[in-house]
Amino acid sequence: MGFIESIKDIDTQLFLFLNSKHNSFFDFIMYWASDKYLWIPLYLFFAYLSFRHFGKRIWLVILAAFLLILLSDQISNHVFKIGFLRYRPCHNLVLVDKIHLNGDCGGTYGFVSSHAANTFALAMFLSLLFYKKIKHFGVYIFIWATLVSYSRIYNGVHYPADVAVGGLVGMCIGIVVYKWYQNIEAKLR
């Protein structure tokens, strides 16, 4: 067995272990944690915080947030998923009878998780943005991103590697967009 196959095997075994730890209470929680519309009030809260701390410059924060979600979503879907063509566990015929599928399976391919890329991109950007303004903000927002990302494993639609690499991709995008934001904001001063 080659190195890549060993990594895939470990990833599959870890997925099966984590996905097997379920119950009706967490089925409800994790189903809704994966729902992007559930988080709209949180996004509005982030907009409120941005307005409170940046006033009229909120437009630049919103533009940066839009840009980073666009980048993380497009890169995760059109570079990674199309580039790697790795089936989601719920589309893997070898695993389909062994997994706990909590909701819809989603698209055919899963490497990398767009949920993880998007939430970690936003978490990284906002934690850098509010680093000196709101105590412990970064801790709380990364807990949120981790919950959303873990729900993808729990729900049976992503392997741990899909989520981990998606999170890393998202954080890198968050840093790049934050640097862009700083550059634009400095020019506007």
Secondary structure, DSSP 8 states (H G I E B T S, - for coil): --HHHHHHHHHHHHHHHHHH---HHHHHHHHHHT-TTTTHHHHHHHHHHHHHHHGGGHHHHHHHHHHHHHHHHHHIIIIIIHHH--B-GGG-TTTTTTS---S---SSB-SS-HHHHHHHHHHHHHHHHTTTTSTTHHHHHHHHHHHHHHHHHHTTS--HHHHHHHHHHHHHHHHHHHHHHHHHHHHH-
